[in-house]
Amino acid sequence: LDHFRDGVFFVPLAPLENPDDIPFAVLEALPGQFQPGGCDADTKLLDYLREKHVLLVLDNFEHLLDGVDLVAAMLDAAPDVMILVTSRAALNLQAEWVRTITGVSYPDNGVLDGLEDYYAVQLFTERAHRVRGDFAVDADPASVARICRLTEGMPLALELAAGWLNTLTPADIVAEIERDIDILATRSRDVSARHRSIRAVFNHSWRLLTDEDRAVFQKLAVFKGGFTREAAMEVAGAGLPVLAELVDKSLLYLSTEGRYTIHELLRQFAAEHLKAAGEWDATFDRYIAYYLSLLARLLPDIKPIDAPARQIEALDEIEADFENIRTAWTWAIKRGHYHLIGPALETLNFFTDMRGRYQEGLQLFYFAKERLYAETSTEHELLRSQVRSRFYRLTMMSGIDPGMDVQAGIAASLEIARQIEDRHETGYCLYLTAMWLIMQVKTVAHLERGRQGVPPLEEALEHFRAVGDTFYETEVLTWLGNWTMWGEQHEEGQAILKQCLAIKEDLHEINGLAWVTHNLGVNMYQLHRYEEAEVHLQRALALMNELGSIKGIALSDFELGCLMGEAGRLDEAHQHAERALQVSQDYHFDEGIKVAYALRSLLASIRHEDYTTARAYAEESLVISRRDLFSYSDRMVYFTIAIAACGQGDFETVRQNQPYFFWRELNNPSAATFYLATEAVILSQDGESETAVELLGLAFNQVPSASGWMEHWPLLTRLRAQLIAELGTDAYAAAWERGAAQDLESTIRRVMGQGAEAIQLAANQALAEPLTERELEVLHLLAEGLSNREIAERLVLSLGTVKVHTRNIYGKLDVGSRTQAIARGADLQLL
């Protein structure tokens, strides 16, 4: 302020009613005595300012806009005068530099850490202490943060809200603000009338609007989280001139992305006027129709069939308006606008999957499913079936257990699709049937169930080709390619996946391109082609980031973290683990949290020998795995539990987890190094030093991409030194060479064979009521996917006897279905 030689002067304009009084108010604020008579006030003011170097602060100009010519005249007459104007409306002068003043910083939704760093929380707390000296944010941080968000950091609103703390709790204040803005008022007698309530502030702005501006502004109240110019025109009839006027009057804000927003409290105020005018329902119906039609319009970009797509742009467009879309979907269901749901459901389903918004997507589809099935009319039978099948697709893609029979639900939708001879929907339900069967495969014991998914995939492929849906054709081919590779027909599987890649690239279908690339990377990893795996996974991660796929980012980061961790590139592995965890926690993606915890566990053991922390991460990872509908990369969870337990000397737990290290082949170098290293530790403790060295020699002789991690585990470094001391250098070297020369698969088979049967026996005996030998046989056949009748034929038993054995198994394992029995048997190492 010292910059202004002749001073800084504050001119309050709020009390004025006539623009002609502005020069008198300015003259009154300036120093000196101005004699009446002579020239008019404008001339006196301009003459005084002509040689002055001052800053004039003209406060509250919005109701005196007809007086802006004086402001322009002052700037022309006095080049060294600077004028700072506060106004709820722009002056629209050429010399004007507009700076929009928004609220102070406030926490985003879900943020509770570091609340004291936000100015809105600081201001609310300061004002709260005036009415309640014992107020503490920590008593209810969620409600304090919510108050700051509802007021969007508006200082006056925060002060008015805090004034109620001697009567209401923060949670009560939240409820009152959401119900009615009249709670934001003060009882203090020394506050000016226009600042005593938010309604008084808003009424002042409302009175300054034209009738046309008011009519449009109140209709804009239906929007949630902002809107585009196109949406404003379609829903509220808001042309560009009116939008510009509302922006000028600070009732709308235009973001750098070109979206308009309304302060939440202003939105509530406008909504009251819209309802009072009797126009809420008609406006809201237009709002619903606009956003659900937007979803339908964007489908060709989200799901391209025969032309290159703008998939990422379309996803971004939906993301920006997701709050509006979610509201429109919910109210379309509530109001029975089912004709709008059908064209929109595919886009919404894909968006929530591609962007990892699973919790929200499942809620929206579950709500629609329940409402539609509550209808007794057969008019919407196909729509009901479509909503149900899309709901189950999201449960499978998310891994979230819906607490209902997914397979039966898909089968019911398939039956309806066949009845009405809808080839596309029939293909879709067959595709989901195959997904369900293949995703059930956790161990070799489940392979038969996975094979049962191939015929539905092949039939689905025929349907999609018949209706010309290239998108779903490549989706089905991707699953076929993956299954073909899992079935050890590697070249054929790769060829199918590369065919899919070519189609996805032609269509610029980034989501499919990213996932096919990811799957190729995972398959290369499982084939021990580590360099190829890294290339594919790095590309997949880049595509996932471009796409904004939460699930894809988390799982690609995890796979890369595992690959680099096994190779001994621990710093890089740590970075991938932390990124996977961060993005998964931000979006509550359990599967990503599970795998990130597993990777964190491994690194905590190997890098820092913090086995307690490592064990905690691994156990939490296992808890999530058991809770989820499907399990992704559980083998890494078992690796990490075993490594942490090994470091703690809990060798019983190590042995219990070792059988899960391998998929179907025992010559997998990655799994083998974990198995051989932990087994060597156990054997050294049992006094079998030479055998321990042989296993270490074989483990360290594997490719560096699989064995590099062992060089960084201090426990193994100490063990090797201990074994040298016990055996002597020569004996140690000879044992190492013998081990390095052994065949990997036969060695692991030999070592595992010595303890596997004992492990299974011990696991069974640990049950409160162990399974009989016959019941164990039946359990194994259930895991192979055999029906009760097929089991009866295999074991030469009656069907009734098999049913008795099955019931006994359920009772002893405390489960209610064969699926649960198989999962429980696998967990208990009975399979």
N, C-alpha and C positions, 0 to 999 in steps of 0.2 A: 504493500500500500504506500510505502514511502516513495515509490516511483512517481507518484502524481504530485507535482510541485505545489499545486494550489489546493490539494485536499481531496477527500472522498466523502460523498454526501448521499445519505439514504433518503429516498422520497417514497413514503407510503401512499399508495394509490387506492387501496381498498375502500376507504371511506367515500371516495368521489363517485358521483353518479353521472356527471356531465363531462365529456372530453374537453370542453372549453375551460374547465377548471385546472387542467394539467399544468399550464405555465405558472399559475399562482402557487400550486403545491411545490413546484420546483424552486421558485423564487423564495418561498418560505423556508425551504431547507438550506438555502445558500446563506453564507455570512453577509452581513451588511444590511443597511436599511434602504428599502425601495419606496420612494415617495409616490403617493397616488397622483394621478393626473398625468398630463403629457402624453407620450406615446403609449400604445397598447402593451399588455403584459408580454405578448410574444416578442415584440421588438426589444423591450427592456431585457428580457431573458437572453436573447441572441446577442445583444450588445455587450452584456456582462460576460458571456462565455467566450466571445470572439478571441480574446488573447489569453484565455485561461487554459491550464493543463490540469484537468480534474477528471475524476471518475464519478459518474452519476449512477446510482442504483435505483431503478424505477421498479418498485415491487407491486405485483398483482395488476398487470396491464390488460388482462384478457377481456374485461368488460368495457374497455375504453378504446377499442381498436379504431374507432373513427378519428382518434387523435394521433394516429401514427405519423401524419404529415409533420407534426412538430418535432418528432424524433429525427426525421430525415432532415429537417431544416437545421436543427442543432448540429448535426454531423457536418452539414455543408458549410455552415457559418463558422464553426470552431474546429479546425482540423486536429487540435490537440486534446479535444474532449473525447472521452470514451464512455459509452453508455452500456450498462449491464441491466437487462430487462428480465424480470421473472414474469412468466405468463403461462396460462394454460392453453394459449393459442399463439401460433406464430404470427409475427407482425408482417411477414412477407415483404420485406424491404430488400433492395439489392445489396445493401451493405450488411445485411444480417448474417450472422453465423449462429446456427441453431445448435444447441447442445441439450439433448433430452436428459432430464434428471429422473432417474428411476430410483427404486428403493435401495437401501443399503444391502450389503451381501447377506445372504441367508442360505442355510443348508439345503441341498437337494433332497429329494425323497429317499428315505432309507438311510441317510447319513446321520449317525449319532456320535461318531468319534470327532473330537476336536471342536465341539460346538462353540466353545468359548472364543474360537478364532473368528467367528462371524460377527460383523458389526450389529446385525439385527438382534442376535442373542445378547450381545453386550448391552445394547440400548434397552431391551426388554428387562434384563436383569437389573440394570441401574434404576429404571423406573419402578420395578417391582419392589426394590428395597425401600422405596419411599413409603409404600403402604404396608409392606410386611418385611420387617427386619430379618426374619428368619427364613426368607425365601431362598431356596437352593435349586438350581437347574437340575442337579443330579437326582432330585426326588421324582421327577417325571420328565426326563429329557425328550422323550418322543413327543409329548404334547407341546413342550416349548418350541421344538423344531417345527411342529405342525402349525403353530400360531404364526411363526415367522414366515412359513411358506404361504399360508392363507392370506396374510397381509402383504406378501411379496416384498417384505422389508420396508414398507411405507412407515416412516417415523411416526407420524401422527397416529396411525392405526395401532402401531405397537404401544405407544404411550397410553392410548385409550384402553387397549386390551389389558395392559398391566394394572390399570386402575381398578380392575375388578377382583384383584387377588385377595382382597380382604373379605370377599364374599364368596368367590368361586374358586375351584381348583383349576389348574391349567387345562385339564381334560374337559371340565365343564365349559370353560371359555371356548375351546375348540368347537364343542357341540353347538354352542350358542351362535358363534360366527357362521358356522355352516348352515344354520337354520335361518338366521336373520341378522343383517348387518347393524340393526339398531342397538345391539349390545355394545358396539363401538361408539360409546358416548361417555362424557364425563359429567360428574356431579359438582365439580369444582366451580365456585362462583366467580373466580378471577380469570376465567378463560373467555376470550372473545366469542361471541355468538357463532361466528362462522367456523370456529375451530372446536366447538363443543361436541360435535358428532361427525362421523364420516358421512352420514346422510346429508347433513348441512353442506358439507364440502361438495358432495355430488350434485345436490339440488342446485347449487350455484352454477355448476357447469351445464347442467341440464337446461336451465333457463336461458342460457346463451345460445342454444341450438335452434336452428330453424325447424319447422314441422317435418320437412323431408328428412333432415338429419336425424331427428328423434325417431322417426318411423323406421329408418334403416338401422340405427344403432341398437334399438331394443331387439331387433331380430337377430343381430349378431350375438346375442346372449346365448343362443343355443350351442355355439361352438365351444369345444373343450381343447385347451392346449394350442390355440392358434388356428389359422386358416389361410388359405390362398385367396388371391384376387378372384379366381374363377369360382371358388366355392362361395365367396361372398355374393357374387352376382347371382349364382344359381339359387341360393338359399334365401338371401335377404334382399335381392334386387339392388345390391350396392354397386353403383357405377363408379368409375374412377374419380369424378369430381367430388362425390360424397365421401369416398374413402380418404381423399386428400384433405378434405375439410375436417374430418374426424381426427386425422393424424395431426393436422395443424393445431387442433384444440386439445391435444394430448389425451384424447379418449381412446385412440388406437396407437400402437407402436409398430413400426415396420422394421423387421430384422434385416440383417445383411443377407439372409437367405431369401428374402422376398416374401416372408410370411408376416401376417398381421396378428397381433396379440392384444388382448384386453386384460387389464388388471382384474384379478379374480373378484375383488370386492365390487368393482365397477360392473363386472358381468352379473353378479347377483342383483345389483341395483337395476340394471337394464332388464333382467329377467322379470323382475317384479312389474315393471311397466308393460312388458310384452304380455304377461298374463292378465294384467288389469285391462289391457286393450282387447282381450279375447282372441289374440292371434297366436298364442303359443302352439296349440295343436297343429294348425295348418303349417306353421313355419317348421315345426319339428318333423312333420311328415316329409317336407321337402328336404330337410337335413338328412333323414334316414335314407331317402331315395338317392340322394346325391352320393353319399359315401358307399353304399352297397353297389350302386352302379359303377362307381370308380373301381371297385374291386373287380367287377366283371369286365370292365374295359381294359384293365391291366393284365388280364389272364394270358393273352398271347405273348406278352413280354416275360411273364414269370414262367410260363410253360410253353415254349415255342415248339411248333410242330413242323412248319415248312418254310420258315423265313428267319433270318438273324434277329435276335431279340435285344431289347434294352433291359436285361434282367436286373442289373445292379441299380440302374436309375429307377426302375419300377419299385424295387424293394425299398429304396431310399424314400420314394414318394409315399409309400404305405407307412414306413417307419415314422416319417414326419407327422402323419395324420392318424397314427394308430389309436390315440385316445379318442378321437372323433369316430373312427371306424368301430372301435370296441363299443362305444356308446350306441352307435347306430345299429349294430348287430343285435345288441341286447334288447333295444326298444322295438326293433322290427319283430323280434320273437314275441315280446310282451304284447304288441299291438296286432299280432297275427298277420303281418305283412310277409307271408311265406313266399309269395311270388318273387320277392327280392332276394331271398336267402339262397335258393338253388343256384342262380348264376354267380353268386359271390363266394360260395363255400370253398371251391377248389383253390382260389387265390388266397383266401385267408388261411387255409390249411397249409399251403406251401410256404406262405410268409412266416408263420409261427414256427415251422420246422427249419426253414433256411436261415432264419435269424435267431434261432434258439430260444424263442419266446414260448417255451413249452407249457409252463404253468398257466400263462394267460390263455394260450390256445386251447388247452384241455378244459379250462373253466368255461370258455365261450361255447365249445362244442358240446360239453356235457349239459350246459344249461339248455341249449337248443334241442338236444336229444331228449331230455326229460320233458320239456314242454310239448314237443311233437308227439311223444308217446303217451302223453296224458290226453291227447285228442282222440276221440272215438271214431272220427270220420276216416274213411278209407281214401279220401281225396288226396291226401299227402303221403301215401304209402311209400312211393319211391323216394321222396325227399327225406322221410324218416330214415329209410334204409341208408341213403347216401350220407346223412349226417352221422349216423351210427358208425358206418364203416370208416369215415374220416376221423372220427374220435378215436377209434381203435388204431388207426394208422399212427396218430400222434402218440398214443401210449407206447407203441412199439418203437418209434423213432426216439422217444425221450427215455425209455426204460423205466418210466414211472408206473408202478403197479396201480391199476384203477380199482382194485378190490372187486373185480367181477370177472366172469368167464369170457376172456377175449376171444378164444377160438369159437365158442358157441355163438357169440355175437356176429363174428365174421361169417360163419356158416349160415346164420339166419338171413343176413344181407345177401349172400350168394344165392340162396334159395329164391328170394324175391326177384333178384335180377334175372335169374333163369326163367321164372314164371312169366315175367313181362317181356321176355326175349330182348332185353337190352344188352347188346353185345359188349358195349364199352364198360358198363357197370359190372357185367359178368367177369370180364377180363380183370377189372380192378379188384374185385373180391377174390378171384383166384390168385392174383398177385399178392394180396394181403395174407391169404392162406399159406402160400409158400414162404413168405417172410416169417410168419409165426413159427412154422415148422423148422426152418433153418436157424432162426435165432435161438431156438431151444438148445442147440448143440453146444454143450459146455465141455464135454469130455468125449473120448472115443466111444464110450458106452452109449452116447446119444446119436451117433452117426446115422443109424438106421432111420431115426426120426427126420433127420435132415434130408436123407435121400427121398423121403416121402414128399418133400417139397418140390422135387424136380418136375413130376407130371403136371401139377397145377401151373408152374411157370411156363411150361411148354404150351399148355392150353391157353394161358393168358396171352402168350405171344401171338398165337393164331388170331385171337379176338382183336388185339390191338392192330395187327397188320390188316385185318379185314376192314376196320373202320378208319385206317390211315392215320393212327396216332403214333407218330414217330417218337414223341417224347416218352410215352410209356413203353414203347417197344424197346428203347435203349435202357430204360430203367429195369425192365425184365431181363434183358441181355446182361446187364451188369451183375445181377444176382446169379444168373446162370454161369457167367464167367468166374465169379468168385467161388461158387460151389464146385465148378469144374477144377479149379486150382486146388481147393481143399481136398478134392478127391484124387489128387496127385496126377491129374492130367494137365501138367503145368503148361506145356506149349499150347495146347488147345484153349485153355483158360486165358492165357495171355493174349492169344489172337482175338478172342471174343472181346476182352476188355479194350484192346487197341482199336477194334472196330467201333466200339462205343465212343472212345475218345475222339475219333475222326468225326463222327456225327455230331457230338457235343461241340466240337470246335467250329464246325460249319454253321451251326445254329447259334453260336456264341452263347451257349447255355452254361454259364460260369459255375453254377451249383453242381450240375452233373459232371462237368469237367474237373472240378476240384475233388469230388468224391471218387470218381474213377481213378484219378491220379493218386489219391490217398490210398485206395485199395490196392493199386499196383505196388505202391511203396511197401505196404504191409505184407503183401504176398512175396515181394522180393526179400524182405526182411526174414520171413519165415523160411525162405529157400536159401538163406545164408548168403545172399548176394548183396552184401552190405553197402557197397558203393552205389549200386543202382537204387537200392532202397532209399539212401539218403537223397539222391538227386530227385526222385519222385516225391518224397515227403517234403523236401524244401520247396518244391514247386507247388505242392498241394497247400502248404502253409501260406505261401504268398497268395494263392487264389482264395483261400479261406479268409485271409485278412481283407482282400479286395471285396469279397462278397459280404463280409460282416457276419460270418457264420460262427456263432459262439461255440457250438458243439464241434465244428470242424477245426477251429483254432485250438481248442483244448486238446482234442485227440491227436491232431498232427503234432502239436508241441510235445505231447506225451510220448508218441512214438519216436520222435527225434531225440527226446531226452533219454529214453531207454537205449536207443542205438548208440548215442554218444557216451552214456554212462557205462555201458558194457565195454566200449572201446577205451575207457579210461580218460575220456575228455570231460572231466567232472565239472569244470566251470561252465562249459556250454550246456551240459545236462542240467545243472542248477538253474540256469537262465530259462530253459524251456519249462522246467518244473514250476517255477514261480509264475511264469506267464500263464501256464495252463490253470494254475490254482486261482490266480487273480480274476481271470475272465470267467471262470466257473463259479466262483463265489459271488461275483457281481450279478450274475444272472441265475443264481441258485440251480446250477446244473450239476446234479449229484454225481453223474457218471464221471464228469471231468474232475470234480473234487476228489472222488475215489482214486482215480489213476494218478492225480498229482500228489496225493498223500502217499501213495505207494512209492512213487519216485523220490519224494522227500525222505521217506523212511530209508530207502536204499542209500541215499547220499549221506544221511545223518550217521549211518553205520560205517560206511567206507571212508568218508572224509574226516569225520570227527570222533568216531567211536562213541557217539552218544546213543547208546543202545536203548536207554529208557525212553528217550524221545522217539527214536526210530520205531520201537515196539508200539508206542502209543499211536503214531501215524498209521502203522500197518494194521493195527487192530481196528481203528476207526474206518480205514479203507475196507476192511472185511465186513464191518457192520453195514456199511452202505451197500456193499455187494449183495449181502443177503436180503436187503430190503428192496432192491431194485427188481424190476420184472425180468431183465436179462443182465448178463454179466459181460463186461468188456475187459479183456486182458487180466483175468483173475490170476493167471500164472505169475505175473509180476507181483501181485499181492502175496502169493505164497513164497516167492523168492525172498521178499523183503522180511516177512515174518521169520523165515528160517535164518536169514543172515543176522537179524537182531537177536533172535533167541540163541544163536550160536555164540555171539559175542557175550551174552549173559550166562553162558554155560548151561542153558536149558536145552539139553540135547534131545529130550523126549519130544519137545515141540518141533525141533528140527526134523526129526525122523517122521513125525506125523505129517509134515508139509512136503517132504521130498517127493512123494509119489505124484504130486500135482505139478511138478516142474515140467513134465513132458506131455506133449500132445499125443502123437501116435508114434513118432520116431525117436529112438533113444540116441541117435547120432547127431542131434541138434547141438551145435557147439555152444550156443548161448546158454541153453538150459543145462548142458553138461558141465560147464565151468562152475555154475552155482552148486550143482549137485556134488561134483568131485571135491570142490573146496570145502564145503561144509562137512562132507563125509570124512575128509582127511583130518579135520579138526577133531571129530568124534573118535576116529581110530587112534589118533595120537594119544588121546586121553585114556583109551582102553589098552595102551601099551603096544599097539600094533604099528610101531614106528616105520618099519620098512614099507608096509602097505600104504601108510599115509603118504610117504614120499613118492611112491609109485603113482598114486592118484594125483598128487600135485604135479608131478612131471607130465602126466597125460593132460591135465588141465592147462598148464602153461604152454603146452605144445600146440594148443588150438590157435586158430587165426587171431591176430591181435585185435580185430574188431569184436571178437567174442571174449577174449581173455584179458584185455588191457586193464579192466577194473581191478584185477587181483594184485597188480603191481602197486596199487594205491591203498590197499587195506592193511593197516599196521598189524592187525592180528596175524595175517599170513606171513608178514615179514618176520615177526617174532617167532612164529611157529617154525619157519624154515631154519632160523638160527638155532632154535632149541633142538630140532631134529639133527642138525649137523653136529651139535655138541653131544647128543646121545649116541649117534651112529659112527661118528668120525667122518672126515671129509671124503675118503675113498668109498666107504659103504654107502654114504649118502648119494654121491655122484652115480654110483652103479645102480642104485634103486631108482634114481631120477631117470636115468637112461632107459632102464627097463620099462618104466611107466610110459615114457614118451613114445616108445616103440609099440605099445599095446594098441589093439583095435578099440576104438571108442565105444561102439555099440555093444560089443561082446563084454567089455569090461563093466560097463554100467549095468548090463543085464545080469552079469554074475554077482556084482555087489548088491544090486537091488533085490535080486532073488533071495539073498540070504536073509533079508529083513522084511520084505513086503508081506509075506504070508503071516508073519508074527504081528505085524502092524494091524492087519485086518482082523485077526483073531482078537487082539487086545481091544480094538475099537468096538467090536461086537460085545465082548465080555463087559465092557464099561457101561453098556446099556442097563437100565434098571431091570429089564427083562430081555435078555439076548434073543436074537433071531435064531430059529433052528436052521439046520443045514438046508432043509427043503425051502424054508422061507427066504434064505439067502439066494438060493437058486432062482426062485420066483422073482425076487427083487432085481436080479441081474437081467432076467428076461424082460421085465417091465422096462428097464433102462434101455433095452435094445429096441423098444417100440412095439413089442408083440402084444396082441390082444389077449384077453383071458382065454378065448377059445384056442388061439395059437399056442399059448403056454400049455394048455391041457394036452394038446396033441404032441408037443415037444417032450413033455415029461410023462406022457401016458397016464394022465390023471383025468378024473371026471371034471366037468366044468364047475360043479358045485364045490369040489375040493379046492380048486384054484381060487374060487371066490372066498373061501374060508381063510386060506393062506394070505390072500390080499388084505382081508379085514384085519387079520392078526398083525400083519406088517404095519398097517395104518395105526393100529393101537399102540404097538411098541415104539414106533417112531413119532407118535403124537402128531399125526398129519391127517388130512381129510381127503386127499386125492392122490392119484398115481403120480402126477407132476410133482406134488410136494414130497411124496415118498422118495422119488428119484433124487430130487435136490437135497433132501435131508440125508439120504444114503451117501451121496457124493461128499457132503460136508463132513459126515462122520467117517469117511474113508472106508465105507463098506462096499463101494463100487470101484 
